[in-house]
Amino acid sequence: MLAAAVRNTFKPTISRAFAASTRQVRGIQTASLPPLPYPYNALEPYISEEIMTLHHQKHHQTYVNGLNAAEEAYSKSTSVKEQIALQAAIKFNGGGHINHSLFWKNLAPANEDGGKLSDGALKKAIERDFGSVEEFKKQFNTQTAAIQGSGWGWLGYNKKTSKLEVVSTANQDPLISHVPILGVDIWEHAFYLQYKNVKPDYLNAIWNVINFKEAEKRFLEATQ
């Protein structure tokens, strides 16, 4: 299956999150919606309960359903032409499932781990590659806010240069050029109900609930 190939491509960080939200149905490995690691209202006031509920139960569930439907159709097809046509749906929905499975773990309540970047390997690397944590956030917000249409902003680890870099992906494309350390969903469904069309306000607010402990785990895994 193509999604299995996708999972292998993103080892170890993405595949770990993706594999945790799959199950076997009639011998076919299918995706399932992972539970949030916190209540829907836990990220307030920075991300509302209404947004989190719709984002998780409706939008992420739609990607899961779309991926499963496309994979089932692919497994039943005997036409190469049909299989090629299905690749776009697998890429879009599979990417949406991968990205969101990472995103939920990427966040934490502000009264717990949210927004807290402690001294450690990740903070040192950010200061090395961006000059300061504040400069990193400024660069991240500027580049992410500039995304045309829908997409994702990422802090990624470039294994070729051994540096952290701010990058973006369009639509639901997963990050493959870098190892994803943290990502921010810039689709309107992630913020519009609360922040309307003012993306900079959403991007400024989300740092209060970024789970830097999880990001550091990914960073350490990527640099092993």
C-alpha positions as CSV (number, residue, x, y, z in Angstrom):
1,M,0.0,0.0,0.0
2,L,1.1,3.5,-0.7
3,A,0.4,4.7,2.8
4,A,2.7,2.0,4.1
5,A,5.4,3.4,1.9
6,V,4.7,6.9,3.2
7,R,5.1,5.6,6.8
8,N,8.5,4.1,5.9
9,T,9.6,7.3,4.3
10,F,9.1,9.3,7.5
11,K,10.9,7.0,10.0
12,P,11.4,7.4,12.9
13,T,9.5,10.6,14.0
14,I,6.5,10.7,11.7
15,S,6.0,7.0,11.4
16,R,5.8,6.6,15.1
17,A,2.9,9.0,15.4
18,F,1.2,7.6,12.3
19,A,1.6,3.9,13.3
20,A,0.0,4.7,16.7
21,S,-3.2,5.7,14.9
22,T,-3.7,2.7,12.7
23,R,-5.5,-0.6,13.1
24,Q,-6.1,-3.8,11.1
25,V,-9.6,-4.3,9.5
26,R,-10.2,-7.4,7.4
27,G,-6.4,-7.8,6.9
28,I,-6.0,-4.2,5.7
29,Q,-4.1,-1.7,7.8
30,T,-6.4,1.3,8.2
31,A,-6.0,4.7,9.9
32,S,-7.9,5.7,13.0
33,L,-8.4,9.0,14.8
34,P,-5.9,9.3,17.7
35,P,-7.3,10.7,20.9
36,L,-6.2,14.1,22.1
37,P,-3.7,14.0,25.0
38,Y,-5.7,16.7,26.8
39,P,-9.4,17.9,27.0
40,Y,-10.8,20.0,24.2
41,N,-10.9,23.1,26.4
42,A,-7.4,22.6,27.8
43,L,-5.7,25.1,25.4
44,E,-8.0,28.0,26.2
45,P,-7.9,31.0,26.0
46,Y,-5.3,30.6,23.2
47,I,-7.2,28.0,21.2
48,S,-10.9,27.6,21.9
49,E,-12.8,24.4,22.8
50,E,-15.0,24.9,19.8
51,I,-12.0,25.0,17.4
52,M,-10.3,22.0,19.0
53,T,-13.5,19.9,18.9
54,L,-14.3,20.7,15.3
55,H,-10.6,20.5,14.2
56,H,-10.2,17.0,15.8
57,Q,-13.6,15.4,15.4
58,K,-14.5,16.8,12.0
59,H,-11.4,17.8,10.0
60,H,-8.9,15.2,11.2
61,Q,-11.7,12.5,11.0
62,T,-12.3,13.5,7.4
63,Y,-8.7,12.9,6.5
64,V,-8.8,9.5,8.2
65,N,-12.0,8.6,6.4
66,G,-10.6,9.8,3.1
67,L,-7.3,7.9,3.5
68,N,-9.1,4.7,4.4
69,A,-11.5,5.0,1.4
70,A,-8.7,5.7,-1.0
71,E,-6.5,2.9,0.3
72,E,-9.5,0.4,0.1
73,A,-10.2,1.5,-3.5
74,Y,-6.5,1.2,-4.3
75,S,-6.3,-2.3,-2.9
76,K,-9.3,-3.4,-4.9
77,S,-8.2,-1.8,-8.2
78,T,-6.6,-3.8,-10.9
79,S,-6.2,-0.8,-13.2
80,V,-2.8,1.0,-13.1
81,K,-4.5,4.1,-14.4
82,E,-7.0,4.0,-11.5
83,Q,-4.2,3.4,-9.0
84,I,-2.3,6.4,-10.3
85,A,-5.4,8.5,-10.0
86,L,-5.9,7.5,-6.4
87,Q,-2.4,8.6,-5.4
88,A,-3.5,12.3,-5.1
89,A,-6.2,11.3,-2.5
90,I,-3.8,9.1,-0.6
91,K,-1.2,11.9,-0.5
92,F,-3.7,14.6,0.6
93,N,-5.6,12.6,3.2
94,G,-2.5,10.7,4.3
95,G,-0.6,13.9,4.7
96,G,-3.5,15.4,6.7
97,H,-3.5,12.4,9.0
98,I,0.3,12.5,9.5
99,N,0.4,16.2,10.1
100,H,-2.5,16.3,12.5
101,S,-1.3,13.3,14.5
102,L,1.9,15.2,15.1
103,F,0.1,18.5,15.7
104,W,-2.0,17.3,18.7
105,K,1.2,16.2,20.5
106,N,2.8,19.4,19.5
107,L,0.5,21.3,21.9
108,A,0.0,21.3,25.6
109,P,-2.0,23.4,28.1
110,A,-0.3,26.6,29.2
111,N,-0.6,25.6,32.9
112,E,1.3,22.5,32.2
113,D,4.1,22.2,29.6
114,G,2.7,24.6,27.1
115,G,4.9,27.5,26.0
116,K,7.8,26.5,28.3
117,L,11.2,26.0,26.6
118,S,13.7,24.9,29.2
119,D,17.4,24.9,29.0
120,G,18.5,21.9,27.0
121,A,19.6,20.7,23.6
122,L,16.7,22.2,21.6
123,K,17.0,25.7,23.1
124,K,20.8,25.6,22.5
125,A,20.2,24.6,18.9
126,I,17.6,27.3,18.4
127,E,19.9,30.0,19.8
128,R,22.8,28.6,17.6
129,D,20.8,28.6,14.4
130,F,18.6,31.7,14.9
131,G,20.5,33.9,17.3
132,S,17.8,33.8,20.0
133,V,14.5,32.1,20.8
134,E,12.6,35.4,20.1
135,E,14.3,35.7,16.7
136,F,13.3,32.2,15.9
137,K,9.7,32.9,16.8
138,K,9.7,36.1,14.7
139,Q,11.1,34.3,11.7
140,F,8.7,31.4,12.1
141,N,5.7,33.7,12.4
142,T,6.7,35.8,9.4
143,Q,7.3,32.9,7.1
144,T,4.3,31.0,8.2
145,A,1.9,34.0,7.9
146,A,3.2,34.5,4.4
147,I,1.9,31.1,3.2
148,Q,-0.6,31.6,0.3
149,G,-3.8,29.7,1.0
150,S,-3.5,26.7,3.2
151,G,-0.5,24.9,4.6
152,W,1.8,24.3,7.5
153,G,4.7,26.1,9.1
154,W,7.5,23.9,10.4
155,L,10.6,24.0,12.5
156,G,12.6,21.2,10.8
157,Y,15.9,19.6,11.3
158,N,18.0,19.5,8.1
159,K,20.1,16.4,8.3
160,K,22.4,17.5,5.5
161,T,23.4,20.7,7.3
162,S,22.8,19.6,10.9
163,K,20.8,22.8,11.5
164,L,17.3,23.8,12.4
165,E,15.4,25.7,9.7
166,V,12.0,27.3,9.3
167,V,10.2,25.7,6.3
168,S,6.6,25.5,5.0
169,T,4.5,23.0,3.1
170,A,1.4,23.6,1.0
171,N,-2.0,22.1,1.7
172,Q,-1.6,18.9,3.7
173,D,1.8,17.9,2.2
174,P,3.9,16.3,5.0
175,L,7.4,17.6,5.6
176,I,9.9,15.3,3.9
177,S,12.9,17.6,3.3
178,H,13.5,17.9,7.0
179,V,12.7,16.0,10.2
180,P,9.7,17.8,11.7
181,I,10.4,19.2,15.2
182,L,7.3,21.2,15.5
183,G,4.6,22.3,13.1
184,V,1.7,24.8,13.1
185,D,-1.5,24.3,11.1
186,I,-2.2,27.5,9.1
187,W,-5.4,26.2,7.5
188,E,-8.3,28.5,8.4
189,H,-10.1,25.7,10.2
190,A,-7.3,25.9,12.8
191,F,-8.0,29.5,13.8
192,Y,-10.8,31.3,11.9
193,L,-13.6,30.9,14.5
194,Q,-11.4,32.7,17.1
195,Y,-9.0,34.9,15.2
196,K,-10.9,35.5,11.9
197,N,-8.5,36.3,9.1
198,V,-5.8,37.7,11.4
199,K,-3.2,35.0,11.1
200,P,-0.5,36.9,13.0
201,D,-2.7,37.0,16.2
202,Y,-3.1,33.2,16.0
203,L,0.6,32.6,15.4
204,N,1.5,34.9,18.3
205,A,-1.0,33.1,20.6
206,I,0.0,29.6,19.8
207,W,3.4,29.9,21.3
208,N,1.7,29.8,24.7
209,V,0.6,26.2,24.1
210,I,3.5,24.8,22.1
211,N,4.8,21.6,23.8
212,F,8.5,22.2,23.6
213,K,9.2,19.0,25.7
214,E,7.7,17.0,22.8
215,A,9.6,19.1,20.3
216,E,12.9,18.4,22.1
217,K,12.1,14.7,22.1
218,R,11.8,14.8,18.3
219,F,15.0,16.9,18.1
220,L,17.0,14.4,20.2
221,E,15.6,11.5,18.2
222,A,16.5,13.3,14.9
223,T,20.1,14.0,16.0
224,Q,20.9,10.6,17.4
